């Protein structure tokens, strides 16, 4: 027997329609690429999204065609989130921080017919254009007065295209499993891989993101979206903001501490999302300005993802009355998988140290995502907080494979996706990452977590950033090498750090050496680029210990 309920496909266009009807005056504020602050609202954003859809239709863009974007977090990019996908085309957000060869590869692999770009990327697009095989239309996301001087075929001005259209577009209805957006991984080895989201997966993810156990977003929030809109659909925040009517503040190309602080203070930002690297720069900016006080900002909640934040960062925010929400996810998970927000009721009366120990974990599984940890033979491991295994997941917004790849063996026999992370899960369902499978150090048959060593090193007051890699050892196979960036003006020594770490980790975990560098390499999404560090230190061999 089937239920007697209406059936409507889950459409991304429904999100912006809801926002326009029930939250028409909620603001979207942008620090534009051109410089000035721009203000709009959901009603205007909906109308312009429809104008975008009309413009694409006139260019001959059809359902399933890919529309690429090289753009920062702006209201125009947000219009494309709804206008492109809502029309049935596929929004392909491209990470401009990737190497030029990688960008060329993914545009050609995706077969983008349109390339939308901020004028900040004019030179990049001009260089790439002769190598792009499928792009028919180039659209500069600016107004007529700011159009770049470029020698490109079929070059259009975004504002002229949009303003020439009427906002009376009728959103089409189609199978909710239709592809909505495409995002490529920022993998450190091999070519990036395309994750192809659907309208169904995106809307279901959005519903969960808005719940208290997700990102806990409502109309009362003012969101400063620092995480790039080219990174895993900006963690789904633009969709969740539209669903709930939250005010959105977009920093454009300026992710420096000064711009972020000013936007928080002037726009009344209550909640912000970003990777640890950006938060580190933000806190460093505050420390460099004696008159600034983190606790005086309206900010009351931050979400940190993309990499595990050091405990010292969590403590810094929470000691200033700002709740930290971290989580675990990846491009292949849309990206929400585990979230660590409010502690469970049983944890409320724990000591500060005990609470921070829990807050430092990656979080508990959210509804919609099933998980397990397995050994190398595929045997499931217990959730006891000690058993280590490969993290496997499945759910309605988890990738089943990659765009244009042979995905026949991507999932295990039960439909679980291998994440490449090594982790433990405790009896309360809290995930604790141990390492990436490719980064964990195997020393004398035992595993050493590079993440734990890095977090402990960064908790030293004179350390700005740290990375740990495995180096060859004639007896123990691998031993840890700690690579450190000291804070400006600090005089921390190897002996200082060894003594500091010796009080916090097992003796056999202590690094065999500590190297000091001016900066660490990062991926395009802010993660430590350990492949480059391994290449830099590949000639290093640990001395035989006596």
C-alpha positions as CSV (number, residue, x, y, z in Angstrom):
1,X,0.0,0.0,0.0
2,X,1.3,3.4,-1.0
3,X,0.7,6.6,0.9
4,X,-1.8,9.2,-0.5
5,X,0.5,12.2,-0.6
6,X,1.5,14.7,-3.3
7,X,4.7,14.1,-5.2
8,X,6.9,16.9,-6.2
9,X,10.5,16.6,-7.4
10,X,13.1,18.2,-5.1
11,X,14.4,21.2,-7.1
12,X,17.1,23.7,-6.2
13,X,14.9,26.4,-7.8
14,X,12.4,25.8,-4.9
15,X,14.9,27.1,-2.4
16,X,15.3,30.5,-4.0
17,X,11.5,30.7,-4.7
18,X,10.9,30.1,-1.0
19,X,13.4,32.8,0.0
20,X,11.9,35.3,-2.4
21,X,8.4,34.7,-1.1
22,X,9.0,34.4,2.7
23,X,12.2,36.4,3.2
24,X,12.2,38.9,0.3
25,X,14.0,41.6,2.3
26,X,16.8,39.5,3.8
27,X,20.0,41.0,2.6
28,X,22.9,39.6,0.6
29,X,25.9,41.9,1.1
30,X,29.1,41.6,-1.1
31,X,32.5,43.1,-1.0
32,X,32.7,43.2,-4.8
33,X,35.7,42.3,-6.9
34,X,35.6,45.9,-8.2
35,X,35.9,47.1,-4.6
36,X,32.6,48.7,-3.3
37,X,30.0,47.1,-1.1
38,X,27.0,45.9,-3.0
39,X,23.6,45.2,-1.3
40,X,20.7,43.1,-2.6
41,X,18.0,40.8,-1.2
42,X,16.4,37.4,-1.9
43,X,13.7,38.9,-4.0
44,X,16.1,40.6,-6.3
45,X,18.4,37.6,-6.3
46,X,15.6,35.4,-7.4
47,X,14.6,37.8,-10.2
48,X,18.2,38.1,-11.4
49,X,18.6,34.3,-11.2
50,X,15.7,34.0,-13.6
51,X,17.3,36.6,-15.9
52,X,20.4,34.4,-15.9
53,X,18.4,31.4,-16.9
54,X,16.8,33.4,-19.8
55,X,20.2,34.6,-20.9
56,X,21.6,31.1,-21.0
57,X,18.6,29.9,-23.0
58,X,19.2,32.5,-25.6
59,X,22.8,31.4,-25.9
60,X,21.5,27.9,-26.6
61,X,22.5,26.3,-23.3
62,X,20.4,23.2,-22.7
63,X,19.7,20.8,-19.8
64,X,22.9,19.0,-18.9
65,X,25.3,21.5,-20.5
66,X,28.0,22.6,-18.1
67,X,28.5,26.2,-17.2
68,X,31.9,26.8,-15.6
69,X,32.7,29.6,-13.1
70,X,36.0,31.1,-12.0
71,X,34.7,33.4,-9.3
72,X,34.9,34.5,-5.7
73,X,32.1,34.7,-3.2
74,X,29.8,37.4,-4.6
75,X,26.1,38.0,-5.3
76,X,26.7,37.3,-9.0
77,X,28.1,33.9,-8.1
78,X,25.1,33.2,-5.9
79,X,22.8,34.1,-8.8
80,X,24.5,31.4,-10.8
81,X,24.0,28.9,-8.1
82,X,20.3,29.2,-8.7
83,X,20.0,30.4,-12.2
84,X,22.2,27.8,-13.8
85,X,21.1,24.8,-11.9
86,X,17.5,25.9,-11.8
87,X,17.4,26.0,-15.6
88,X,18.5,22.4,-15.8
89,X,22.1,23.1,-16.8
90,X,25.0,22.0,-14.6
91,X,26.9,24.6,-12.5
92,X,30.6,23.7,-12.6
93,X,32.5,25.7,-9.9
94,X,36.2,25.8,-10.7
95,X,38.9,26.4,-8.1
96,X,41.1,29.3,-9.4
97,X,43.8,28.4,-6.9
98,X,44.6,25.1,-8.7
99,X,47.6,25.0,-11.0
100,X,46.9,26.4,-14.5
101,X,47.4,22.9,-16.0
102,X,44.8,21.5,-13.6
103,X,42.3,24.2,-14.4
104,X,42.8,23.5,-18.2
105,X,42.3,19.8,-17.6
106,X,39.0,20.1,-15.6
107,X,37.4,22.6,-18.0
108,X,38.2,20.3,-20.9
109,X,37.2,17.2,-18.9
110,X,33.9,18.8,-17.9
111,X,33.3,20.0,-21.5
112,X,32.1,23.4,-20.2
113,X,30.2,25.3,-23.0
114,X,30.3,28.6,-21.0
115,X,33.0,30.1,-18.8
116,X,31.8,32.8,-16.4
117,X,34.7,34.6,-14.7
118,X,35.5,37.4,-12.3
119,X,37.7,40.1,-13.8
120,X,40.3,39.3,-11.2
121,X,41.0,36.2,-13.4
122,X,41.2,38.0,-16.7
123,X,44.9,37.1,-17.3
124,X,44.3,33.5,-16.3
125,X,41.3,33.2,-18.7
126,X,43.3,34.8,-21.5
127,X,46.1,32.3,-21.1
128,X,43.7,29.3,-20.9
129,X,41.4,30.2,-23.7
130,X,43.5,28.8,-26.6
131,X,43.7,25.4,-24.8
132,X,40.0,25.2,-24.0
133,X,38.3,22.9,-26.5
134,X,34.6,23.1,-25.5
135,X,34.1,26.7,-24.3
136,X,31.9,28.6,-26.8
137,X,31.1,31.7,-24.6
138,X,33.2,33.7,-22.2
139,X,31.2,35.9,-19.8
140,X,33.0,38.5,-17.6
141,X,31.1,38.8,-14.4
142,X,31.1,42.6,-14.2
143,X,29.4,45.7,-15.6
144,X,30.1,47.5,-18.8
145,X,32.4,50.1,-17.3
146,X,34.7,47.5,-15.8
147,X,34.9,45.1,-18.8
148,X,38.5,43.9,-19.3
149,X,40.3,44.5,-22.6
150,X,40.5,40.9,-23.9
151,X,41.0,39.3,-27.2
152,X,38.4,36.4,-27.0
153,X,35.7,35.1,-29.3
154,X,32.2,35.5,-28.0
155,X,33.1,37.6,-25.0
156,X,30.1,39.0,-23.2
157,X,29.5,41.4,-20.3
158,X,27.5,39.6,-17.5
159,X,25.5,42.7,-16.5
160,X,24.5,43.5,-20.1
161,X,23.4,39.9,-20.6
162,X,21.4,39.8,-17.4
163,X,19.8,43.3,-17.6
164,X,18.6,42.6,-21.2
165,X,16.4,39.8,-19.9
166,X,13.1,39.8,-18.0
167,X,12.6,37.9,-14.7
168,X,9.5,36.1,-15.9
169,X,11.2,32.8,-16.4
170,X,9.3,29.6,-15.5
171,X,11.5,27.2,-13.6
172,X,11.3,23.8,-15.4
173,X,10.4,20.6,-13.5
174,X,12.4,17.5,-14.3
175,X,13.7,14.3,-12.6
176,X,15.1,15.3,-9.2
177,X,18.0,13.0,-9.9
178,X,19.1,15.3,-12.7
179,X,22.7,16.6,-12.3
180,X,22.8,20.1,-10.7
181,X,26.4,20.9,-10.1
182,X,29.9,19.6,-10.6
183,X,32.9,20.1,-8.4
184,X,36.4,18.6,-8.9
185,X,38.5,17.4,-6.0
186,X,41.7,19.2,-5.2
187,X,43.6,16.0,-4.9
188,X,47.4,16.2,-4.3
189,X,48.2,13.3,-6.7
190,X,46.9,12.6,-10.2
191,X,44.2,14.6,-12.1
192,X,41.3,16.1,-10.1
193,X,38.1,14.0,-10.1
194,X,34.7,15.3,-10.8
195,X,31.9,14.9,-8.2
196,X,28.5,15.3,-9.9
197,X,25.7,16.4,-7.5
198,X,22.0,16.0,-8.2
199,X,19.0,18.3,-7.3
200,X,17.8,15.5,-5.0
201,X,21.1,15.1,-3.2
202,X,21.5,18.9,-2.9
203,X,18.1,19.6,-1.4
204,X,18.3,16.7,1.0
205,X,21.7,17.9,2.1
206,X,20.3,21.4,2.5
207,X,17.5,20.2,4.8
208,X,20.0,18.5,7.0
209,X,22.4,21.5,7.0
210,X,19.7,23.7,8.3
211,X,18.9,21.5,11.3
212,X,20.4,21.9,14.8
213,X,22.5,18.8,14.3
214,X,23.7,20.1,10.9
215,X,25.0,23.7,10.6
216,X,22.0,25.0,12.7
217,X,21.0,27.9,10.3
218,X,17.9,30.0,10.7
219,X,16.5,33.4,9.6
220,X,18.0,35.0,12.8
221,X,21.6,34.4,11.6
222,X,23.8,36.7,9.7
223,X,26.3,34.5,7.8
224,X,29.7,35.5,6.7
225,X,30.6,32.9,4.0
226,X,34.3,32.7,4.0
227,X,34.6,29.1,2.6
228,X,34.9,29.5,-1.2
229,X,31.9,29.0,-3.4
230,X,34.1,26.9,-5.6
231,X,34.8,24.4,-2.7
232,X,32.1,21.7,-2.4
233,X,29.2,24.0,-3.0
234,X,30.5,26.3,-0.3
235,X,29.6,23.5,2.2
236,X,25.9,23.9,1.1
237,X,25.6,27.2,2.9
238,X,24.1,29.3,0.0
239,X,21.3,26.8,-0.3
240,X,20.7,26.5,3.4
241,X,20.7,30.3,3.7
242,X,18.0,30.6,1.0
243,X,15.9,27.8,2.6
244,X,15.9,29.6,6.0
245,X,16.2,33.3,4.8
246,X,19.4,34.0,6.7
247,X,21.3,37.2,5.8
248,X,24.4,36.5,3.8
249,X,27.7,38.5,3.8
250,X,30.1,37.6,1.0
251,X,33.8,38.8,1.3
252,X,34.6,38.7,-2.5
253,X,38.3,38.2,-3.2
254,X,39.4,39.7,0.1
255,X,39.9,37.0,2.8
256,X,42.4,39.1,4.8
257,X,41.8,39.6,8.5
258,X,41.1,43.3,8.1
259,X,38.2,42.8,5.6
260,X,36.7,39.9,7.5
261,X,36.8,41.8,10.8
262,X,35.3,44.9,9.3
263,X,32.5,42.9,7.7
264,X,31.8,41.1,11.0
265,X,31.6,44.4,12.9
266,X,29.6,46.5,10.4
267,X,27.2,43.8,9.2
268,X,26.4,42.2,12.5
269,X,27.8,38.8,11.5
270,X,26.7,36.1,14.0
271,X,28.0,33.0,12.2
272,X,30.9,32.4,9.9
273,X,32.4,29.4,8.1
274,X,36.0,28.8,6.9
275,X,39.1,26.6,6.9
276,X,41.7,26.7,9.7
277,X,44.2,28.6,7.6
278,X,41.8,31.6,7.1
279,X,40.9,31.5,10.8
280,X,44.6,31.5,11.7
281,X,45.2,34.6,9.6
282,X,42.1,36.2,11.1
283,X,43.3,35.7,14.7
284,X,46.8,36.9,13.8
285,X,45.3,40.1,12.5
286,X,43.4,40.6,15.7
287,X,46.6,40.0,17.7
288,X,48.5,42.6,15.6
289,X,45.9,45.3,16.5
290,X,45.9,46.0,20.2
291,X,42.7,47.8,20.1
292,X,40.7,44.9,18.7
293,X,38.7,42.6,20.9
294,X,37.4,39.3,19.6
295,X,34.8,39.0,22.3
296,X,33.3,42.4,21.3
297,X,32.3,41.2,17.9
298,X,28.6,40.1,17.3
299,X,30.1,36.8,16.2
300,X,28.8,34.0,18.3
301,X,29.5,30.9,16.2
302,X,32.1,29.7,13.8
303,X,32.3,26.6,11.7
304,X,35.7,25.2,10.9
305,X,36.2,22.5,8.3
306,X,38.4,21.4,5.4
307,X,41.1,20.2,7.9
308,X,41.1,19.5,11.6
309,X,41.5,22.7,13.6
310,X,44.1,22.7,16.4
311,X,42.6,22.5,19.9
312,X,44.3,25.9,20.7
313,X,42.1,27.5,18.0
314,X,38.9,26.0,19.4
315,X,39.9,27.2,22.9
316,X,40.7,30.7,21.7
317,X,37.2,31.2,20.2
318,X,35.3,29.5,23.0
319,X,37.2,31.5,25.7
320,X,35.8,34.6,23.9
321,X,32.2,33.4,24.0
322,X,32.2,32.1,20.4
323,X,31.0,28.5,19.9
324,X,33.0,26.3,17.6
325,X,31.3,23.9,15.3
326,X,33.7,21.7,13.4
327,X,33.0,18.6,11.3
328,X,34.2,16.1,8.8
329,X,33.3,16.0,5.1
330,X,34.8,16.0,1.6
331,X,33.8,17.0,-1.9
332,X,32.4,13.5,-2.3
333,X,30.0,14.0,0.7
334,X,28.4,17.3,-0.4
335,X,30.2,17.8,2.2
336,X,28.4,17.2,5.5
337,X,29.2,13.8,7.1
338,X,30.0,14.3,10.8
339,X,29.3,17.5,12.8
340,X,30.6,18.5,16.2
341,X,28.3,21.3,17.5
342,X,26.5,21.2,20.8
343,X,27.7,18.5,23.2
344,X,25.4,15.8,24.3
345,X,23.4,16.5,27.5
346,X,25.6,13.9,29.4
347,X,28.6,16.1,28.7
348,X,27.4,19.4,30.0
349,X,28.9,19.0,33.5
350,X,32.3,17.8,32.4
351,X,35.4,19.8,33.2
352,X,36.7,22.3,30.7
353,X,39.5,20.0,29.7
354,X,37.2,17.1,29.2
355,X,34.8,19.2,27.2
356,X,37.5,20.5,24.9
357,X,38.8,16.9,24.4
358,X,35.4,16.1,22.9
359,X,35.1,19.4,21.0
360,X,38.4,18.6,19.3
361,X,36.9,15.5,17.7
362,X,35.4,15.7,14.2
363,X,31.8,15.1,15.4
364,X,28.9,12.7,15.4
365,X,27.3,11.3,12.4
366,X,24.3,13.2,11.1
367,X,21.0,11.7,9.8
368,X,21.4,10.5,6.2
369,X,25.0,9.4,6.5
370,X,25.8,5.8,7.6
371,X,29.4,5.0,8.5
372,X,31.7,2.2,9.6
373,X,35.4,1.7,10.1
374,X,37.1,-1.4,8.7
375,X,40.5,-3.1,8.8
376,X,42.4,-3.6,5.6
377,X,40.5,-6.9,5.0
378,X,37.2,-5.1,5.2
379,X,36.2,-6.4,8.7
380,X,34.1,-3.9,10.6
381,X,35.8,-2.5,13.7
382,X,34.0,-1.7,17.0
383,X,33.0,1.8,18.1
384,X,35.1,1.9,21.2
385,X,37.2,5.0,20.6
386,X,40.3,2.9,20.3
387,X,40.0,0.6,17.4
388,X,41.4,2.2,14.3
389,X,40.1,1.6,10.8
390,X,39.3,2.9,7.3
391,X,36.4,5.3,7.4
392,X,33.6,4.1,5.0
393,X,30.3,6.0,4.4
394,X,27.1,5.8,2.4
395,X,24.0,8.0,2.1
396,X,21.7,10.0,-0.3
397,X,24.3,12.8,-0.7
398,X,27.4,10.7,-0.9
399,X,29.1,10.2,-4.3
400,X,28.6,6.8,-5.9
401,X,31.6,7.4,-8.2
402,X,33.2,10.1,-10.4
403,X,32.3,11.9,-13.5
404,X,33.4,10.1,-16.7
405,X,35.2,7.4,-14.7
406,X,34.7,3.6,-14.4
407,X,33.0,3.4,-11.1
408,X,32.3,-0.3,-11.1
409,X,34.5,-1.0,-8.1
410,X,34.2,2.4,-6.3
411,X,31.9,1.2,-3.6
412,X,32.2,-1.9,-1.4
413,X,29.7,-4.8,-1.5
414,X,27.4,-2.9,0.9
415,X,27.5,0.4,-1.0
416,X,29.9,2.2,1.2
417,X,32.3,4.7,-0.2
418,X,36.0,4.6,0.9
419,X,37.0,8.0,2.2
420,X,40.7,7.5,2.5
421,X,40.7,8.6,6.1
422,X,41.8,6.5,9.1
423,X,39.7,7.1,12.2
424,X,38.2,5.8,15.4
425,X,34.5,6.2,16.5
426,X,33.6,6.1,20.2
427,X,30.6,4.7,21.9
428,X,28.8,8.0,21.6
429,X,29.3,8.1,17.8
430,X,32.1,10.7,17.8
431,X,34.5,10.5,15.0
432,X,38.2,11.1,15.6
433,X,40.4,11.3,12.6
434,X,43.8,9.6,13.0
435,X,45.2,10.4,9.6
436,X,44.8,10.2,5.9
437,X,45.7,6.7,4.9
438,X,48.5,8.1,2.7
439,X,49.9,10.2,5.6
440,X,49.9,8.0,8.6
441,X,53.4,7.0,9.8
442,X,54.1,3.3,10.3
443,X,57.0,3.0,12.8
444,X,58.0,-0.5,14.0
445,X,54.6,-1.9,13.2
446,X,52.7,0.8,15.1
447,X,50.9,3.8,13.7
448,X,51.7,7.4,14.6
449,X,49.1,10.1,13.8
450,X,50.6,13.0,12.0
451,X,47.5,15.0,12.8
452,X,47.8,14.6,16.5
453,X,51.5,15.6,16.5
454,X,50.7,18.6,14.4
455,X,47.9,19.7,16.7
456,X,50.1,19.4,19.8
457,X,52.9,21.3,18.1
458,X,50.6,24.2,17.1
459,X,49.4,24.4,20.7
460,X,52.8,25.8,21.6
461,X,52.4,29.6,22.0
462,X,55.3,30.3,19.6
463,X,54.3,28.0,16.8
464,X,52.1,29.4,14.0
465,X,51.8,26.3,11.9
466,X,53.2,22.7,11.8
467,X,53.3,19.7,9.5
468,X,54.5,16.1,10.2
469,X,55.8,13.7,7.5
470,X,57.3,10.3,7.7
471,X,61.0,9.9,6.8
472,X,62.9,6.7,6.2
473,X,64.5,5.0,9.2
474,X,66.9,2.0,8.8
475,X,65.4,0.2,11.8
476,X,61.8,1.5,12.3
477,X,60.8,1.9,8.6
478,X,59.5,5.4,9.2
479,X,59.9,8.1,11.8
480,X,58.2,11.5,12.1
481,X,59.8,14.7,11.0
482,X,58.2,17.9,12.4
483,X,58.3,20.9,10.2
484,X,57.4,24.2,11.9
485,X,56.6,27.8,11.0
486,X,57.3,29.9,14.1
487,X,55.2,32.9,14.9
488,X,56.6,36.3,13.9
489,X,59.2,37.4,16.4
490,X,59.3,34.1,18.3
491,X,62.5,32.4,19.2
492,X,61.3,28.8,19.8
493,X,64.0,26.1,19.5
494,X,64.0,22.4,18.8
495,X,64.8,21.7,22.4
496,X,61.9,23.8,23.5
497,X,59.5,22.0,21.3
498,X,60.8,18.5,22.2
499,X,60.4,19.2,25.9
500,X,56.9,20.6,25.2
501,X,55.8,17.6,23.1
502,X,57.4,15.2,25.6
503,X,54.8,16.2,28.1
504,X,51.9,15.6,25.7
505,X,52.6,12.6,23.5
506,X,54.1,9.1,23.9
507,X,57.8,9.1,23.9
508,X,58.0,6.9,20.9
509,X,55.9,9.4,19.0
510,X,58.4,12.2,19.4
511,X,59.8,13.4,16.1
512,X,63.4,12.4,15.2
513,X,64.1,16.0,14.1
514,X,62.4,19.4,13.8
515,X,62.9,21.6,10.8
516,X,62.0,25.3,10.8
517,X,60.7,26.9,7.6
518,X,59.3,30.3,6.6
519,X,56.1,28.8,5.2
520,X,54.3,25.6,4.5
521,X,52.9,24.6,1.1
522,X,49.1,24.2,0.9
523,X,46.6,22.8,-1.5
524,X,44.1,25.0,-3.3
525,X,41.6,24.4,-0.4
526,X,44.0,25.3,2.4
527,X,45.2,21.8,3.4
528,X,48.8,21.0,4.0
529,X,50.4,19.8,0.7
530,X,52.5,17.0,2.1
531,X,53.5,15.6,-1.3
532,X,55.6,18.8,-1.8
533,X,57.0,18.4,1.7
534,X,58.0,14.8,1.1
535,X,59.7,15.9,-2.1
536,X,61.5,18.8,-0.3
537,X,62.8,16.5,2.4
538,X,63.2,13.3,0.4
539,X,66.9,13.3,0.9
540,X,66.6,13.3,4.7
541,X,67.3,10.0,6.4
542,X,66.9,9.6,10.2
543,X,70.0,8.6,12.0
544,X,70.1,5.2,13.6
545,X,69.2,5.6,17.2
546,X,71.4,3.8,19.8
